[in-house]
Amino acid sequence: MKGVVFTEFTDFVERQMGIDMVDRMFDESQLASGGAYTSVGTYDHREMVALVTTLSRLSGTPVPVLLKAFGGHLLGRFLIGYPAFFQQAGSLYAFIESIDRHIHVEVRKLYPDAELPSFSARTIAPGVMELDYRSSRGFADLAEGLLVAAIAHYREPVSLQRQDNVPEPAATRFTLSKAV
């Protein structure tokens, strides 16, 4: 997992819960890396699992809630760091369709060793899109947080539904429907 996700998670925790919580989270997570992350490094995704699990225990906040909130934070950081991706798309559905076809292509140019999740989007009816998320890391809650924040960013009247283990185990299907 790319270090930028770890550095942004640390920033997220500090902003939401303070530097003392960051210190406690790192102290109690027993990380192989010692928690020394750089944005360009690559780290075992199990360290993120350990950090989130520890933070959940320390804060009393369920893991899915933390990951969804982090997804919202991460999208905000992407908006600042990569505004062209969002501007070029122009709409929520166009942005979602661009993730695997454009955005992940650019990410792989910068980070050839990146193991990215896959997003397969298709329109199934006027105003209705299905998005299948697949990842060996199982961060569907994070993906959901990113989607909710993208819906808010584009200010489109879209509802979001989620089904886990569809169409296969370890995949999550998000259905986005525009209000008419």
N, C-alpha and C positions, 0 to 999 in steps of 0.2 A: 504494500500500500504506500502511495506516495507521501512523503513527509509533509507536504503542504496540508494534507488532511489532518495530520497530527498537530501541526503548529496552529492551524485554525481552530481545532478542538480546544487546545490550551487557551487560546484567546477567547473563545466562546465561554469556557468555564470561568475564566477570570472576570469577564464582563458581567456574567450572570450571577456568580456566587462569590467572587473575590479571590484574591491571590492566596489567602490562607487555605481555601478549598483546593486550589490547584496544588499547593504544596502537600496537603494531606493525601490527595488523590495519587500523586506520584509516589509519596512515601509508602503508601499501603498497597500499591499495585504490583510490586515485585517484577519489574520489567527487565528483560534481558539486555535491552539497550541502555538501561539506567534512566530512560526518559529524555535523553539528549537527542532531540530531533532537529533536522534542518529541512527547509522546505523542498530542497531538491533531492534529499535522500530517499531511500526505499526501506520500508520496515515491515516486519511481520504483522499482518492484520490482527493476529491474536493479541498484540499489545493494545490495539484500539478496543478490542473486546474487554480486555482486563481493565482498561481505564474507564470505560463506560460502566462496567459492572461495579467497580469500586465507587465511582461517583454516585451511582444509583443507591448503593448501600449507605454511603455517607450522607447523601442529601435526602434520602427517603423518596426520591422521584423514580418512578418506574423507567426501566431501560427504553421502552418504546417512546415514551414522552420525551426523554432526553435526546434520543436520536432524531425524532421529528423536529424538535426545536433546533438542534444542531443543523439539520438540513436547511431550515429557514435562514439561519445565520450564514451558512455556506453559500447559499444562493445570493445573499446580499453581498458577500465578498466577491463572488464571481461577477456580479453586476458592476462592481467598482473596477475590478482587475481586467475584465474582458467585455466591456460594453458593446463592442462591435457584434459579438455573437447574438446579443439580444436585439440590437437595432436592426441588423440585417434580416433577422427572422420576421420582425414586425408584428407577429401575432403568436399567441400561445401554441396553437397547433403547429404552425410552421417551425417554431422553436423546438418543440418536442420531436418533430420529424428530422430536424437537423442534428440531433444529439449524436447518433451513431454515424450518420453520413458525412457530417462536417466537423463538429466539435471534437469528437473522439479521434478523428483523423489528424487534426491539428495537435491534440494532446500527445498522440503517438510520435509525432515529429519531434516534439520537445523531449519526451520521455519514452524512448523506444521499449524500455523494459516495463512500462506500466501495464498492470493487469486490470483492465477496465471492465465494468459490468456491461452487459448488452441491453439495449433498449430497442424493441421492435414495435413500431407504431403502424397502425392501419385505421383508416376510416371505415366504419361498419354501417353507418347511416348518416344522413345529413346532420352535422353538428355533433356526432358521436364518434369518439376515437377510443380504440383499445391500445394500451401500451403494456407490452410484456417486458418485465424486468427480470434479468437472470444474472446471478452472481454467485460464485462459489463462497463468497464471504457472508452472504445472508444479511445485508443491510437494507432490506426493503423499507424499514421505518425511516431510514435516512433518505431514501429515494422519495418516499411519500412527503417528507418535510420539504424537500427540494421542489416537488410538484406543487404543493400548497403555496409555497412562496412564489413560484412562477405564475400561478393563477392570479395571485394578488398583484404581482408586478404588471402583468398585462391588463389588469382590470377588466377581465372578460367574465361574464356571468356563466361560470362553469362549475358544475358539481363533480365531485370525485368519489368514486367507489373503489374498493380494494377487495380482491380475492386472492388469498394465498394458495400456493400449490396448484395453480392453474396456469397454463394447460398441462403442466407436469410438476412433480415434486421439485421443490427448490426454486420455483418460478412464482412471480407475483404478477397478477394482471390488474392494471388500473384502468378503469373506464371513466372517461371524461365526457360529460354531456353538457352542451350549451343550453342555457335556458332559452325558451322561445317565447 
